[in-house]
Amino acid sequence: MTLPLDGIRVADFTIMIAGPYGGRLLADAGAEVVKIEPPEGDPMRKRTPVRAGASSYFGALNAGKRSVALDLKNPRDQRLARELVAESDVVIENFRPGVMAKLGLDYETCARTNPALVYCSISGYGQTGPKAMHPAYAPIVHAVSGFDLANMHYQRMADVPASTGTFVADVMAGQVAYGAIVTALLARAGHGRGDHLDVALLDIMLSILVYELQAAQHSGPALGKTVYRPVRAGREFVIITAITDRNFRTLAGAMGREDLLANPRFADMSSRERNWEEWQDLIAAWAENQDAAELERYLLDKGVPCARFRTVADVLADDHLRTRGTLRRAEDAAGGYEYVGLPFQAGLFGGGAAPTPVPGLGEDNHTVFGIGPDSALSREAT
């Protein structure tokens, strides 16, 4: 089955996480993605976990791409990059605004020779505005967007924001870039023109805070907020999210607390929101001395949303992922490992059974830039 982006060529100038992940999603969907790396390589090539000199962290972000190594400060390599862009459908870059212009690879320059080009810029604060030139990585944007303080506010007795180890802004930026690029390609099919897409991590993190954005504009009485907290069950933790009135009735019955159904403090969602902490305390007290696995099974059998807290290793061992085909296999010089492919399922396309290769640094210079007989540039020159 032909993949949706088969025949689309992408010049990927990105490093680290957000841009490479967006580019890898395009490769997952069938695009030919040529990753342009500096001579020393993307810094992620050295990030752990490293096996036999190969980083699976890098591989999970770049599987299925080609790799060329260019020194973009070198005039000859700049020319090669411009030639690549001229024959590409998409450019994706995540430098600070202005860097690509200094290299002669900004959208305006590239679009003069390739007006159908879809050009995606990823940055912390966007290409415009007073903060556009500020340096920003995901932890910075988590802090400046309000995300971290909102999360701290939801923790009981927390007096400092949580440390950051999962880079939500980066991963979501890659997904947003993928969606924006596919949308622009669809639009191009109708009108024939390219576009410059401006993906800002700040905008993305603010889009997550749907409730908080509205609450910040509210000047009336204090609002209730449904903050679902972990509850201890034996030596583990579970999360129970009885959101709807139906969930509440089912959970009250499972707890043997049918009396709560007639209690005006909990009788409907609005009342529960106003007395939310008391409601959560009742759940916590009921679950505390129960076995987590048994509690999870008991509630799920009754239709109450519930789950034990698991490690990532636990999740990898779950047959659910195998059944869905969530995990794909990558292969580099050190061997194979698993990663999550496109984060959605499709009826007519998806991941194949064969391992997806991870490119070695610069291994495709020979073919991409016209030196060998298999090069597209060489064929055009002929």
C-alpha positions as CSV (number, residue, x, y, z in Angstrom):
1,M,0.0,0.0,0.0
2,T,1.4,3.4,-1.0
3,L,1.9,5.7,2.0
4,P,0.1,9.1,2.0
5,L,3.2,11.2,1.6
6,D,5.0,9.0,-0.9
7,G,6.7,11.2,-3.4
8,I,7.1,14.2,-1.0
9,R,10.7,15.2,-0.3
10,V,11.5,17.0,2.9
11,A,14.7,18.9,3.7
12,D,15.1,18.6,7.5
13,F,17.4,21.1,9.0
14,T,16.4,20.4,12.6
15,I,18.3,19.1,15.7
16,M,17.4,18.0,19.2
17,I,13.7,16.9,19.7
18,A,10.8,19.0,18.4
19,G,11.9,19.3,14.7
20,P,13.4,15.9,14.4
21,Y,10.3,14.3,15.8
22,G,8.1,16.2,13.3
23,G,10.3,15.2,10.5
24,R,10.2,11.5,11.6
25,L,6.4,11.6,11.6
26,L,6.6,12.8,8.0
27,A,8.9,9.9,7.2
28,D,6.5,7.5,9.0
29,A,3.8,8.7,6.6
30,G,6.0,7.9,3.5
31,A,7.9,11.2,2.8
32,E,11.6,11.0,1.8
33,V,13.1,13.0,4.6
34,V,16.7,14.2,4.1
35,K,18.2,15.2,7.5
36,I,20.9,17.9,7.1
37,E,23.4,17.6,10.0
38,P,26.5,19.6,10.9
39,P,29.8,17.7,10.4
40,E,29.8,16.8,14.1
41,G,26.2,15.5,13.8
42,D,23.0,16.3,15.7
43,P,23.8,16.5,19.4
44,M,21.2,13.9,20.1
45,R,23.5,11.3,18.5
46,K,25.5,11.4,21.8
47,R,22.6,11.3,24.2
48,T,21.9,8.2,26.3
49,P,20.8,5.4,26.0
50,V,23.9,4.6,23.9
51,R,24.7,1.1,22.8
52,A,27.9,0.4,20.9
53,G,28.2,4.1,20.1
54,A,24.7,4.5,18.8
55,S,22.0,6.5,20.6
56,S,18.5,4.9,20.5
57,Y,17.2,8.3,21.7
58,F,18.4,9.8,18.5
59,G,17.1,6.8,16.5
60,A,13.6,7.1,17.9
61,L,13.5,10.7,16.6
62,N,15.1,10.1,13.2
63,A,14.4,6.6,12.1
64,G,13.5,6.3,8.4
65,K,15.4,9.4,7.3
66,R,18.4,9.9,5.1
67,S,21.4,11.8,6.6
68,V,23.7,14.2,4.9
69,A,26.5,16.2,6.7
70,L,27.0,19.8,5.6
71,D,28.9,22.7,7.1
72,L,26.3,25.5,6.4
73,K,28.9,28.1,7.0
74,N,30.8,26.8,4.0
75,P,29.7,28.4,0.7
76,R,29.9,25.2,-1.2
77,D,27.8,23.4,1.4
78,Q,25.3,26.3,1.4
79,R,25.0,25.8,-2.3
80,L,24.3,22.1,-2.0
81,A,21.7,22.9,0.7
82,R,20.0,25.4,-1.6
83,E,20.0,22.9,-4.4
84,L,18.4,20.3,-2.1
85,V,15.7,22.9,-1.0
86,A,15.0,23.8,-4.7
87,E,13.9,20.2,-5.4
88,S,12.1,19.6,-2.1
89,D,8.4,20.0,-1.3
90,V,9.0,20.8,2.4
91,V,11.6,22.5,4.6
92,I,11.5,22.1,8.3
93,E,13.9,24.0,10.6
94,N,14.1,24.8,14.3
95,F,16.8,27.5,14.6
96,R,16.3,30.8,16.3
97,P,14.6,33.3,14.0
98,G,17.1,34.9,11.7
99,V,19.6,32.1,11.6
100,M,18.3,30.6,8.3
101,A,18.4,34.1,6.7
102,K,22.1,34.4,7.5
103,L,22.6,31.2,5.7
104,G,20.6,32.3,2.7
105,L,18.1,29.5,3.5
106,D,15.1,31.6,4.8
107,Y,11.6,31.2,3.5
108,E,11.7,34.3,1.3
109,T,14.9,33.3,-0.4
110,C,13.9,29.7,-0.9
111,A,10.4,30.6,-2.1
112,R,11.8,32.8,-4.9
113,T,13.3,29.6,-6.6
114,N,10.6,27.2,-5.3
115,P,7.3,29.0,-4.8
116,A,5.5,25.8,-4.1
117,L,7.7,25.1,-1.0
118,V,6.0,24.4,2.3
119,Y,8.4,25.9,4.9
120,C,7.9,25.1,8.6
121,S,9.8,27.1,11.2
122,I,9.7,25.8,14.8
123,S,10.9,28.0,17.7
124,G,10.2,28.8,21.3
125,Y,8.2,32.0,20.9
126,G,7.5,32.2,17.2
127,Q,8.9,34.2,14.3
128,T,7.3,37.5,15.4
129,G,6.8,39.4,18.7
130,P,9.1,40.9,21.3
131,K,10.2,37.6,22.7
132,A,10.9,36.0,19.3
133,M,14.7,36.2,19.7
134,H,14.7,34.8,23.3
135,P,16.4,31.4,23.6
136,A,14.0,28.7,24.6
137,Y,13.9,25.0,25.2
138,A,10.9,23.0,26.4
139,P,11.6,23.5,30.1
140,I,11.8,27.3,29.6
141,V,8.4,27.3,27.7
142,H,6.8,25.1,30.3
143,A,7.7,27.7,32.9
144,V,6.8,30.9,30.9
145,S,3.5,29.5,29.5
146,G,2.0,29.1,33.0
147,F,1.9,25.3,32.6
148,D,4.3,24.6,35.5
149,L,2.6,26.9,38.0
150,A,-0.8,25.6,37.1
151,N,0.4,22.0,37.7
152,M,2.0,23.0,41.0
153,H,-1.3,24.6,42.1
154,Y,-3.0,21.2,41.6
155,Q,-0.5,19.4,43.9
156,R,-1.4,19.2,47.5
157,M,1.1,21.1,49.7
158,A,3.5,21.7,46.8
159,D,5.5,24.9,47.3
160,V,7.9,24.7,44.3
161,P,7.1,23.8,40.6
162,A,7.9,20.2,39.7
163,S,11.2,19.4,38.0
164,T,10.9,18.8,34.2
165,G,12.0,15.5,32.7
166,T,9.4,14.9,30.0
167,F,9.5,17.6,27.3
168,V,5.9,18.0,26.5
169,A,6.4,21.2,24.5
170,D,8.9,19.5,22.2
171,V,6.9,16.4,21.5
172,M,3.7,18.4,20.9
173,A,5.6,20.9,18.6
174,G,6.7,17.9,16.5
175,Q,3.1,16.7,16.2
176,V,1.7,20.2,15.5
177,A,4.4,20.7,12.8
178,Y,3.4,17.4,11.2
179,G,-0.3,18.5,11.2
180,A,0.5,21.9,9.9
181,I,2.7,20.6,7.1
182,V,0.2,18.0,5.9
183,T,-2.5,20.8,6.0
184,A,-0.4,23.1,3.9
185,L,0.4,20.3,1.4
186,L,-3.3,19.6,1.1
187,A,-4.0,23.4,0.5
188,R,-1.1,23.5,-2.1
189,A,-2.8,20.7,-4.0
190,G,-5.8,23.0,-4.5
191,H,-4.1,26.4,-5.2
192,G,-0.5,25.4,-6.1
193,R,1.3,27.8,-3.7
194,G,3.6,27.0,-0.8
195,D,3.4,28.6,2.6
196,H,5.5,29.6,5.6
197,L,4.3,27.9,8.8
198,D,5.2,29.4,12.1
199,V,5.1,26.9,15.0
200,A,5.7,28.3,18.5
201,L,6.2,26.2,21.5
202,L,4.6,28.9,23.7
203,D,1.4,28.9,21.6
204,I,1.3,25.1,21.9
205,M,1.7,25.0,25.7
206,L,-1.0,27.7,26.1
207,S,-3.3,25.6,23.9
208,I,-3.0,22.8,26.5
209,L,-4.3,25.1,29.2
210,V,-7.9,25.2,28.0
211,Y,-9.6,25.6,31.4
212,E,-6.8,27.6,32.9
213,L,-6.9,30.2,30.1
214,Q,-10.6,30.7,30.7
215,A,-10.3,30.8,34.4
216,A,-7.6,33.5,34.2
217,Q,-10.2,35.7,32.5
218,H,-13.0,35.0,35.0
219,S,-13.8,37.8,37.5
220,G,-16.7,36.2,39.2
221,P,-16.9,33.9,42.3
222,A,-14.1,31.3,42.8
223,L,-14.4,28.4,40.4
224,G,-14.4,24.7,41.3
225,K,-11.9,22.5,39.5
226,T,-11.8,18.8,39.1
227,V,-8.3,17.8,40.1
228,Y,-7.9,14.1,40.0
229,R,-5.3,12.9,42.5
230,P,-3.6,9.6,43.0
231,V,-4.9,7.5,45.8
232,R,-2.9,4.8,47.7
233,A,-4.1,1.2,47.4
234,G,-1.9,-1.0,49.4
235,R,1.7,-0.4,48.3
236,E,0.7,1.1,44.9
237,F,-1.3,4.0,43.6
238,V,-4.4,4.1,41.5
239,I,-6.3,7.0,39.7
240,I,-10.1,6.9,39.7
241,T,-11.9,9.4,37.5
242,A,-15.6,9.2,38.1
243,I,-16.4,12.2,35.9
244,T,-20.0,11.9,34.8
245,D,-23.1,11.5,36.9
246,R,-23.3,7.9,35.7
247,N,-19.7,7.2,36.7
248,F,-20.5,8.7,40.1
249,R,-23.5,6.6,40.7
250,T,-21.6,3.5,39.7
251,L,-18.6,4.3,41.9
252,A,-20.9,5.1,44.9
253,G,-22.5,1.7,44.5
254,A,-19.1,0.0,44.2
255,M,-18.0,1.7,47.4
256,G,-21.1,0.7,49.3
257,R,-21.9,4.4,49.7
258,E,-25.3,4.7,48.0
259,D,-26.1,7.3,50.7
260,L,-23.9,9.7,48.7
261,L,-26.4,9.7,45.9
262,A,-28.9,11.6,48.1
263,N,-26.4,13.9,49.6
264,P,-26.8,17.4,48.2
265,R,-23.1,18.0,48.5
266,F,-22.4,15.3,45.9
267,A,-25.7,14.8,44.0
268,D,-24.6,16.4,40.7
269,M,-21.4,17.5,39.0
270,S,-21.7,21.1,40.0
271,S,-22.1,20.2,43.7
272,R,-19.2,17.8,43.5
273,E,-17.0,20.5,42.0
274,R,-17.8,22.8,44.9
275,N,-17.0,20.0,47.4
276,W,-14.3,18.3,45.3
277,E,-11.6,17.8,47.9
278,E,-14.1,16.2,50.3
279,W,-15.2,13.8,47.6
280,Q,-11.6,12.9,46.7
281,D,-10.9,12.3,50.4
282,L,-13.8,9.8,50.6
283,I,-12.4,7.9,47.6
284,A,-8.9,7.9,49.1
285,A,-10.1,6.5,52.5
286,W,-12.1,3.7,50.8
287,A,-9.2,2.6,48.5
288,E,-6.3,2.9,51.0
289,N,-6.2,-0.6,52.4
290,Q,-7.1,-2.5,49.2
291,D,-4.9,-4.3,46.8
292,A,-4.3,-2.1,43.7
293,A,-4.6,-4.9,41.1
294,E,-7.8,-6.2,42.6
295,L,-9.3,-2.8,43.0
296,E,-8.5,-1.9,39.4
297,R,-10.2,-5.1,38.1
298,Y,-13.2,-4.6,40.4
299,L,-13.8,-1.0,39.3
300,L,-13.2,-1.7,35.6
301,D,-15.6,-4.7,35.7
302,K,-18.2,-2.3,37.0
303,G,-17.4,0.4,34.3
304,V,-15.7,2.9,36.6
305,P,-12.7,4.5,34.9
306,C,-9.6,3.4,37.0
307,A,-6.0,2.5,36.4
308,R,-2.9,1.5,38.4
309,F,0.1,3.7,38.0
310,R,2.7,1.9,35.9
311,T,6.3,2.4,34.8
312,V,7.2,2.7,31.1
313,A,8.7,-0.7,31.3
314,D,5.4,-2.1,32.5
315,V,3.6,-0.5,29.6
316,L,6.1,-2.0,27.1
317,A,5.2,-5.4,28.4
318,D,1.5,-4.8,27.8
319,D,0.0,-7.0,25.1
320,H,-2.4,-4.2,24.2
321,L,0.5,-2.4,22.4
322,R,1.3,-5.5,20.4
323,T,-2.3,-6.0,19.4
324,R,-2.7,-2.4,18.2
325,G,0.7,-2.3,16.5
326,T,1.7,0.8,18.4
327,L,5.4,-0.1,18.5
328,R,7.6,-0.2,15.5
329,R,11.2,-1.5,15.3
330,A,14.2,0.7,14.5
331,E,17.6,-0.7,13.6
332,D,21.0,1.0,13.8
333,A,24.6,-0.1,13.8
334,A,24.2,-1.5,17.3
335,G,21.0,-3.5,16.7
336,G,17.3,-3.1,17.0
337,Y,14.9,-1.5,19.5
338,E,11.3,-0.3,19.6
339,Y,9.8,3.1,19.3
340,V,6.2,4.5,18.8
341,G,5.4,5.2,15.2
342,L,2.6,7.5,14.0
343,P,0.5,8.1,17.2
344,F,-2.7,7.2,15.4
345,Q,-4.1,4.2,13.6
346,A,-5.2,4.2,10.0
347,G,-7.1,1.6,8.0
348,L,-5.3,1.9,4.8
349,F,-1.7,2.5,5.9
350,G,0.5,2.0,8.9
351,G,3.9,0.7,10.0
352,G,5.4,-2.2,8.1
353,A,6.9,-5.3,9.7
354,A,10.4,-4.6,8.5
355,P,12.7,-2.7,10.8
356,T,13.1,1.1,10.1
357,P,16.7,2.0,9.5
358,V,18.4,4.8,11.4
359,P,20.8,6.7,9.3
360,G,24.5,7.0,10.1
361,L,25.9,10.5,10.0
362,G,26.4,11.7,6.4
363,E,25.8,8.3,5.0
364,D,23.7,9.7,2.2
365,N,25.9,12.5,1.0
366,H,27.1,10.3,-1.9
367,T,23.6,9.7,-3.4
368,V,21.7,12.9,-2.4
369,F,24.3,15.4,-3.8
370,G,24.8,13.9,-7.3
371,I,28.2,12.2,-6.9
372,G,26.9,8.7,-7.6
373,P,24.7,7.3,-10.5
374,D,21.7,6.9,-8.3
375,S,21.5,10.5,-7.4
376,A,18.4,12.5,-8.4
377,L,20.6,15.6,-9.1
378,S,22.8,13.5,-11.3
379,R,19.9,12.2,-13.4
380,E,18.6,15.8,-13.8
381,A,22.0,17.0,-14.9
382,T,22.1,14.3,-17.5
